[in-house]
Amino acid sequence: MTSFVPLSADTSPVPSGPARVDIDLEAIAHNTEILLRAAGGAELMGVVKADAYGHGAPAVGRAVLDAGGSALGVTTLAEALELRQAGISAPVLAWLYSAGDDVSGALQAGIDLAIPSPLHLDAVLAGVRRSGLRAKVTPKLDTGLGRSGVLPAQWPEFLDRLVAAQRDGLIEVSGLMAHFANADSPGDPIIDTQVERLHEAVAEARAAGLECAVNHHSNAARTLTEGADGFEMVRPGIALYGLSPIEGEDFGLRPAMTFSAEILMVKDVPAGQGISYGHTWVAPRDTVVALVAAGYADGVWRLLSNKFSVEIGGRRYPQVGRVCMDQFMVDLGPRQPDGSVTGGVAAGDRAVMFGDPRRGAPHAGEWAETLGTIHYEVVCAARGRAARYVHSGRAPHPIGTGTGTGAGAATEDATGTDTATGGEG
Ligand SMILES: Cc1ncc(COP(=O)(O)O)c(C=O)c1O
């Protein structure tokens, strides 16, 4: 995952790569508010794992907290510590780590730990003994997802161990959590079964003397359809980023990420000219093509070759020929009768691969559909040389590097909210 590079006075200015990811923190705030309304009074833990689904965990985490979120949730201990290192002091929960990990560093940093198996309880207790610190824990139950979590058959003995550990002053149980298998298919009976199982477990834990003040099951799909299901907190991810968790449903969310790249050259090609490796597209007429500076090394799948379009200056143009490692081509169409290039496209303009459709950009879901995947994977894909810029109406936030290799620039957007993608911010 991306390492967080705080901006400091002595950070040498690194020129941004021509491929970039722009993150609109006001969209994150707007989406958080929608989720909070749907949560109906329950608290909100913003899921910022995987570098906030590729959006930049510290900046997104702050935006979620500023907009009314109470806590942040991540997968690994390293992700949790990254938030602390970025100066975030709000509660942070990490829910998947190795049972062989030494968790004492996380305890020292005040990270709440999920306990997804009996072996993980061993790891937490070992960390408590090593650090001398009491752990705040959220046991994770497998209410039906069939992934991580304590199974119903393991629960009675596990609960006994939790009660004993609390009695010995080793842990404090904040609450219980579980994750849905199919919340994006409202009406699937497994959803209610999972909710009932968590309610039963909370009741049993409370009867055994554990306070379990804050319990949570709802991801984004469940939060937006049914709220918190009577629990005290919701735990949404994808909707924070403005992507609907339920296909075809519009909850008024605003996509926060715009992925774009600079046009490095525009040139005339004659009819019959093959374009890019393998000549998988041959100009059917004299036309003008643009070379866009992003390729599969930056997160534009080669599988998308000849199958997507970009937005340039408010118009859509088809991508043509193979997507290469560093670049792809776009067909701008024949010159206009007055000799000008359609839309006046020129080197230095930006081509938007995906962003906010209300601003004319393709939606990340279009790539997902073409690739046979989900938009979660699409927004996590921008990487390599793609520098990330964070936009906010407030004071600029420090930002991380391009996702993945960390090769992108660690810098701040000098233009504040204004970008060639339509001025989002
Ligand atoms: C444990 C857990 N909780 C919450 C979420 C958030 O899910 P979503 O992004 O669908 O809202 C995830 C994401 O996979 C998760 O793993």
The ligand as an SDF file (V2000), in Angstrom:
LIG
                    3D

 16 16  0  0  0  0  0  0  0  0999 V2000
  -15.2220   -5.9300    7.1250 C   0  0  0  0  0  0  0  0  0  0  0  0
  -15.7030   -4.9130    6.1410 C   0  0  0  0  0  0  0  0  0  0  0  0
  -16.5750   -3.9880    6.5440 N   0  0  0  0  0  0  0  0  0  0  0  0
  -17.0580   -3.0410    5.7030 C   0  0  0  0  0  0  0  0  0  0  0  0
  -16.6600   -3.0260    4.3800 C   0  0  0  0  0  0  0  0  0  0  0  0
  -17.2370   -1.9750    3.4650 C   0  0  0  0  0  0  0  0  0  0  0  0
  -17.9790   -2.5590    2.4380 O   0  0  0  0  0  0  0  0  0  0  0  0
  -18.5860   -1.6450    1.2870 P   0  0  0  0  0  0  0  0  0  0  0  0
  -17.4530   -1.0130    0.5950 O   0  0  0  0  0  0  0  0  0  0  0  0
  -19.3280   -2.5920    0.4090 O   0  0  0  0  0  0  0  0  0  0  0  0
  -19.4780   -0.6640    1.9630 O   0  0  0  0  0  0  0  0  0  0  0  0
  -15.7390   -3.9760    3.9170 C   0  0  0  0  0  0  0  0  0  0  0  0
  -15.3590   -3.9810    2.5080 C   0  0  0  0  0  0  0  0  0  0  0  0
  -15.0880   -4.9630    1.8860 O   0  0  0  0  0  0  0  0  0  0  0  0
  -15.2440   -4.9470    4.8120 C   0  0  0  0  0  0  0  0  0  0  0  0
  -14.3660   -5.8620    4.4290 O   0  0  0  0  0  0  0  0  0  0  0  0
  1  2  1  0
  2  3  1  0
  2 15  2  0
  3  4  2  0
  4  5  1  0
  5  6  1  0
  5 12  2  0
  6  7  1  0
  7  8  1  0
  8  9  2  0
  8 10  1  0
  8 11  1  0
 12 13  1  0
 12 15  1  0
 13 14  2  0
 15 16  1  0
M  END
$$$$
